[in-house]
Amino acid sequence: MIIYNVTISIDPDAHDAWLVWMRDEHIPRVLATGLFTEGRMLKVLADDEGGITYAVQYTAPDLPTYERYRDEHAPRLQAEAHERFGGRFHAFRTLLEAIDPQ
């Protein structure tokens, strides 16, 4: 199982509109690609100077499925975020592989 994690720090003045957009539009669009089995948003509980931070995690069954998302859908969906909130957030992406406990 692959977890695609996007950590986002959003400016406080854009936070409320961004949060609604993420919940009502962006995350549902990512899931509508049919390539992820689950999506969730978590608030990072740490002081972040100048922003409010979230981790958004999407679960894919395997690496080829994630790569298909990255190649076919991510550019368009990321462009939507920049059109709407460009300059008001910073994001970095991490790809994780779930390891079953021993």
C-alpha positions in Angstrom: 0.0 0.0 0.0 1.3 3.5 -0.9 0.4 6.7 0.9 0.7 9.9 -1.0 1.1 12.6 1.7 0.8 16.3 0.9 1.8 18.7 3.7 0.3 22.1 3.2 0.9 25.3 5.2 -1.9 27.8 4.4 -1.9 31.5 5.2 -4.4 32.3 8.0 -6.2 34.9 5.9 -7.0 32.2 3.2 -7.5 29.3 5.6 -11.3 29.3 5.9 -11.9 29.4 2.1 -9.1 26.9 1.5 -10.5 24.5 4.0 -14.0 24.5 2.5 -12.5 24.2 -1.0 -10.3 21.2 0.1 -13.3 19.4 1.7 -15.9 20.2 -0.9 -13.9 20.3 -4.1 -10.3 19.2 -4.2 -10.2 16.0 -2.1 -13.4 14.7 -3.8 -11.8 15.4 -7.3 -8.7 13.6 -6.3 -10.8 10.6 -5.1 -12.9 10.8 -8.2 -9.9 9.7 -10.3 -10.6 6.2 -9.0 -7.0 5.7 -8.2 -7.1 6.1 -4.5 -9.0 4.0 -2.0 -9.1 6.5 0.8 -8.4 10.2 1.5 -8.1 12.0 4.7 -7.1 15.4 6.1 -5.2 15.8 9.3 -4.3 19.1 11.1 -0.7 19.3 12.2 -0.6 20.1 15.9 2.5 22.3 16.0 3.2 26.0 15.9 3.9 27.1 12.4 5.0 30.7 12.0 2.8 32.4 9.4 0.6 29.5 8.5 -1.8 26.7 9.6 -0.5 23.2 8.5 -2.3 20.1 7.3 -1.3 16.7 6.1 -3.6 15.3 3.4 -3.1 11.6 2.8 -4.4 9.5 -0.1 -4.0 5.7 -0.2 -3.2 3.8 -3.4 -3.0 0.1 -3.7 0.4 0.1 -5.3 3.1 2.3 -6.8 2.0 2.0 -10.5 -1.5 3.2 -9.5 0.1 6.3 -7.7 2.3 6.9 -10.8 -0.7 6.9 -13.0 -2.3 9.6 -10.8 0.9 11.6 -10.8 1.2 11.5 -14.6 -2.4 11.8 -15.7 -4.2 13.9 -13.0 -1.8 15.6 -10.6 -0.7 18.5 -12.9 -4.3 19.6 -13.6 -5.4 19.3 -9.9 -2.3 21.1 -8.6 -2.9 23.9 -11.2 -6.4 24.4 -9.8 -4.9 24.9 -6.3 -2.4 27.5 -7.6 -5.1 29.3 -9.6 -7.3 29.6 -6.5 -4.7 30.1 -3.7 -1.4 30.7 -5.4 1.1 32.5 -3.2 -1.0 31.8 -0.1 0.2 28.3 0.6 3.3 26.1 0.6 3.2 22.4 -0.1 5.6 19.5 -0.1 4.8 15.9 -1.1 6.0 12.6 0.4 5.5 9.1 -0.9 5.2 6.5 1.8 5.0 2.7 1.7 3.0 1.0 4.5 4.9 -1.8 6.2 3.0 -4.4 8.2 4.2 -4.7 11.7 6.2 -7.9 12.5 
